[in-house]
Amino acid sequence: MIDYKKAKQAEKMLTESGVPFMLTYDDTDKHMICRASGSYPTIKEFVVTMMAQAAISVSNKYGEEPAMKELMGMMTAAAQQYCEAMKEVAEKHEVLN
């Protein structure tokens, strides 16, 4: 059974500990909860490491070419999310002006 209260507690404990961390999970509403704490280089290394581990897993099961396609797909999806976020920021800015 999934205990979302424990996930929240883990986030709070990690934040209070002061250690650099990256925590991501789906909440009960199927929203992606993403929290990270630390310097940019550390968080970047977390992300790169997770992407590489995912690609290794795909490669072990399906081969190198599908793994590389997955990596490119992840990069493209991240770029799309970034563009959408910047579009929302620009739209909010236009409303305020």
C-alpha positions as CSV (number, residue, x, y, z in Angstrom):
1,M,0.0,0.0,0.0
2,I,1.3,3.4,-0.9
3,D,1.7,5.8,2.0
4,Y,1.8,9.4,0.7
5,K,2.1,10.8,4.2
6,K,5.5,9.0,4.5
7,A,6.6,10.5,1.2
8,K,5.8,14.0,2.5
9,Q,7.7,13.1,5.7
10,A,10.7,12.0,3.7
11,E,10.7,15.3,1.8
12,K,10.5,17.2,5.1
13,M,13.3,15.1,6.7
14,L,15.5,15.5,3.6
15,T,15.0,19.2,3.6
16,E,15.7,19.5,7.3
17,S,18.8,17.4,7.0
18,G,20.5,19.9,4.7
19,V,21.8,17.1,2.4
20,P,21.6,17.7,-1.3
21,F,18.7,15.6,-2.7
22,M,16.3,14.9,-5.6
23,L,12.9,13.4,-4.8
24,T,10.2,12.7,-7.4
25,Y,7.0,10.8,-7.1
26,D,3.3,10.7,-8.2
27,D,0.9,12.0,-5.6
28,T,-2.7,10.7,-5.2
29,D,-3.9,13.1,-8.0
30,K,-1.3,11.7,-10.4
31,H,0.7,15.0,-10.4
32,M,4.4,14.6,-10.6
33,I,5.9,15.9,-7.3
34,C,9.5,17.0,-8.0
35,R,11.7,18.4,-5.2
36,A,15.4,19.1,-5.3
37,S,17.8,20.8,-2.9
38,G,21.4,21.6,-3.5
39,S,23.7,23.5,-5.8
40,Y,23.0,23.5,-9.5
41,P,26.0,21.2,-10.3
42,T,24.8,18.6,-7.8
43,I,21.2,18.7,-9.0
44,K,22.5,18.5,-12.6
45,E,24.5,15.4,-11.7
46,F,21.5,13.8,-10.1
47,V,19.4,14.3,-13.3
48,V,22.2,13.1,-15.6
49,T,22.8,10.0,-13.4
50,M,19.1,9.1,-13.4
51,M,18.9,9.5,-17.1
52,A,21.9,7.3,-17.6
53,Q,20.6,4.6,-15.3
54,A,17.2,4.6,-17.1
55,A,19.0,4.3,-20.5
56,I,21.2,1.5,-19.1
57,S,18.0,-0.3,-18.0
58,V,16.5,0.2,-21.5
59,S,19.7,-0.9,-23.2
60,N,20.0,-4.1,-21.1
61,K,16.4,-5.1,-22.1
62,Y,16.1,-3.7,-25.7
63,G,19.6,-2.7,-26.9
64,E,21.7,0.4,-27.4
65,E,19.7,2.1,-30.2
66,P,16.4,2.1,-28.2
67,A,18.3,3.4,-25.2
68,M,19.8,6.3,-27.2
69,K,16.3,7.1,-28.6
70,E,15.0,7.2,-25.0
71,L,17.8,9.6,-24.0
72,M,16.9,11.9,-26.9
73,G,13.2,11.6,-26.1
74,M,13.9,12.6,-22.4
75,M,15.9,15.6,-23.6
76,T,13.1,16.6,-26.0
77,A,10.4,16.2,-23.4
78,A,12.4,18.3,-20.9
79,A,12.9,21.0,-23.5
80,Q,9.1,21.0,-24.3
81,Q,8.3,21.3,-20.6
82,Y,10.7,24.2,-20.3
83,C,9.2,26.0,-23.3
84,E,5.7,25.5,-21.9
85,A,6.8,26.9,-18.5
86,M,8.4,29.9,-20.2
87,K,5.3,30.5,-22.3
88,E,3.2,30.5,-19.1
89,V,5.6,33.0,-17.5
90,A,5.4,35.3,-20.5
91,E,1.6,35.1,-20.6
92,K,1.4,36.0,-16.9
93,H,3.8,38.9,-17.5
94,E,1.6,40.2,-20.4
95,V,-1.5,40.1,-18.2
96,L,0.3,42.2,-15.5
97,N,1.4,44.8,-18.1
